[in-house]
Amino acid sequence: GPHGADAGRLLPGVHEVLVWRCPWIDGCPEPVDAVEVQQLASRLQVRRFDAAVIFTSFHQSALPTALLLRLAGVPWLGAISVDYPGALLDLRHQVDEDIPEAERALSLVQAAGCALPVGDDGSLRVRSPLPTTVDLVGTRRYVVLHPGASVPARAWPVQRYAETARLLDAAGWHVVVTGSAAERELCEQAAAEVATNLAGATPLDRLAGLLAGAAAVVVANTGPAHLAASVGTPVVSLYAPTVPAVRWAPYRVPHVLLGDQQAGCRDTRATRCPVPGHPCLTSVTADQVVGAVHRLTAGPQPSLEPALEPALETVR
């Protein structure tokens, strides 16, 4: 889809990205248009693909995409599917749903007969080299704050980001705020006149380079959290439990998970907080975030034991 196209182009080994807004996956879908579906099937058919592996999130169905690919003449299809696929799939893979999404996807590929390349441990990766960002941030050690979120239910209050920026600045950090061009005003508030505001200045490849150079990233459960994990940067994850952390927490990087994981919104998949006051994230203070940054950037790495504070869980 258009939201993931730039991310697809950052993946090692990807030669081409075909963009189509899929009405059974998109969060704000347009009505299904039979002509558009047939046009996509025709685009795929002329490429004469030998096989397709369909990646879905834990709550999505692969079967509509499988039907489209059958119409395009793809002879072999594999996917994870709870539902009976009939003739739509050659490989119907099933997994324990309480595993990280990356491992879920890798298990499908392995079931399809593909092994990881030698030296690849399955961690998240993006292509290299990434663009330099010295022109944006200079050479001082820095922490990135990313106040935007894909949906309101995952957003930490911007006033807390501003307080965090001031505390980190007072502690001697160069603070950098990132976001899209549409988030300039939000990022300006978060920057609190002490941080470098780069809203709108970092296409996804430059954002990846920026995150790769950061000492730590403070971010909600949203795309840049996983982009930071893909470049090996520690993450302070402001995590609303609307989807399970076991599936969507930053993968295989040191991180501190902040947020009440037992809040009333747990596992609801809500895009807007269903609990008055948004307690899962408003319970997190700027002091806790700054403390998490310091734990990730100095001294021993986080342990596997949960911290005593109910809003704080630390994971290595």
Secondary structure, 3 states (H helix, E strand, C coil): CCCCHHHHHCCCCCCCCCCCCCCCCCCCCCCCCHHHHHHHHHHHHCCCCCCEEECCCCCCCCHHHHHHHHHCCCCCEEEECCCCCHHHCCEEECCCCCCCHHHHHHHHHHHCCCCCCCCCCCCCCCCCCCCCCHHHHCCCCEEEEECCCCCHHHCCCHHHHHHHHHHHHHCCCEEEECCCHHHHHHHHHHHCCCCEECCCCCCHHHHHHHHHHCCEEEEECCHHHHHHHHCCCCEEEECCCCCCHHHHCCCCCCEEEECCCCCCCCCCCCCCCCCCCCHHHHCCCHHHHHHHHHHHHCCCCCCCCCCCCCCEEEEC
